[in-house]
Amino acid sequence: MNAIPTQDEQLLFEPTAPDANAIELAFAFPNTYSVGITSLGYQTVWATLAARSDLAVSRVFTDASDPLPSDLEILGFSLSWELDYVNVLSLLEERGIAVRATERLAANSTAKAPLIFGGGPVLTANPEPFADFFDVILLGDGEVSLPAFIDAYQTVRHADRATQLRHLAQVPGLYVPSLYAVTYDAPDGSITAITPIDADIPAIVAKQTHRSNTLLASSVVTERAAWPDIFMVEVVRSCPEMCRFCLASYLTLPFRVADLEGSLLPAIDRGLKVTQRLGLLGASITQHPEFETILDYIGQPKFDDVRLSIASVRTNTVTRKLAEVLSRRDTRSITIAVESGSDRLRQIINKKLDTDEIAQAAIEAKAGGLKALKLYGMVGIPGETEEDIDATIGMMKGLKKTASGLRLTLGCSTFVPKSHTPFQWFGVNKKAEKRLKRLQKELRSNGIDFRPESYNWSVMQTLLSRGDRRLSYLLERVRHYGDTLGSYKRAFKDMRGTLPPLEAYVFTEFDRDRVLPWQHLQGPLPIETLKKHLAEAEALMN
Ligand code: SF4
């Protein structure tokens, strides 16, 4: 294992020297150093932990690690990508740590295993397929739950593991999966109930929300990052648009914006003293009410050498000014998520955007000097027909004429139902695969770059986004068979009778009253509100 390349890191925070009896804690990103250090969430949690004198913090990646102490007490994982669970299991095994929480609990009286915690977007959305691998899962914004977790652990540091877990389960946002029993109507049937194993364990665990206008900024800049030398600032958190499928909006509500004078602009200044590359992050950065001021600030001559990268933006907020600032700051293209060329489908998903506005965005992008426009779409959206695919083809052909000379790309995925959104009850549409092929044929033959995402990957993502705890045994098998759709099918075959078939998890529309695997984990909106939004969408489908 390589050492962490600290010689290339420029730190933007002061790590604190650990006290003599500090807790030995390792914080892992279950992917390479380059990928992990580019995650603003990972950077922030690491910096928060390393600033505490009661912790001695090490870092672990799949290809680089600090030397770990023999008396490691806590090992945490930031899970940003579903399939990285494979690396979580490998990192545990390589260190001789049992992968299941129950095995660690049983072993704890004799050989002390570290407490394993997890956090990050994948685990906040639906932790259940991975729940058995973790002792504690932090739900929601780390700014709130992380200090609460460490403080609570301190008070039971020397207790046995069972006592520790019961104490941690009392802290808002800390989910201890082993303290919840799941029952089924048959081994391969539906969930009948999810209940705490004792009356003193909370029945519902609520995701925690950071209610502040100070949002995240990079704590480390390094040329080894996937975006070399980038300094990142979070401009907004969540999105107020509430497109019915969108996890980035529904799971992270309410919409919060960074305070300019108090935090965002000083952070940009700090970062641009150490690098010339700036990334503005957030689900919908152009919806910051003072976005124009941010553009003016970055547009100043003193930042002429800065290279600016931005996340995808809302289509109807693409202005000539934005395009000009981007092209002057070394960015040649802009990405907009349009979802579909069909006005009808966009109404169904609550995307408040019409086709004329998409054409206007292309005109503004070209006029502002950008060379390329990337659009993101989806197939298999609930309510979609072949006519809606025709509309997408028509829209792309129209754009080619409207903004001739602008390089057009359509990236396209398959609709994946996500927990805590109004579309969580829908399954994947099997016609999606054919529709991707149709778009490919018709667009490429018209000289439009079409980049489909793998349909099989969408199937696996759906399994994990709607799955329950029984999947942990399947995932262990899949890991040994190799991570392809074929290996999932093989594992399902092996385990027939012990869990529902792939079809039931991925393609079946869920009954509205069924107990969902994440029903005991409370997102920002009550389930009744999600049902109301679903009903509004369904009323537009016929
Ligand atoms: S505009 Fe984009 S980020 Fe916002 S809710 Fe819609 S899809 Fe999500």
Boltz pocket constraint, residues with backbone or C-beta under 6 A from the ligand:
constraints:
  - pocket:
      binder: B
      contacts: [[A, 239], [A, 240], [A, 241], [A, 242], [A, 243], [A, 246], [A, 247], [A, 248], [A, 249], [A, 283], [A, 284], [A, 314], [A, 337], [A, 351]]
      max_distance: 6.0
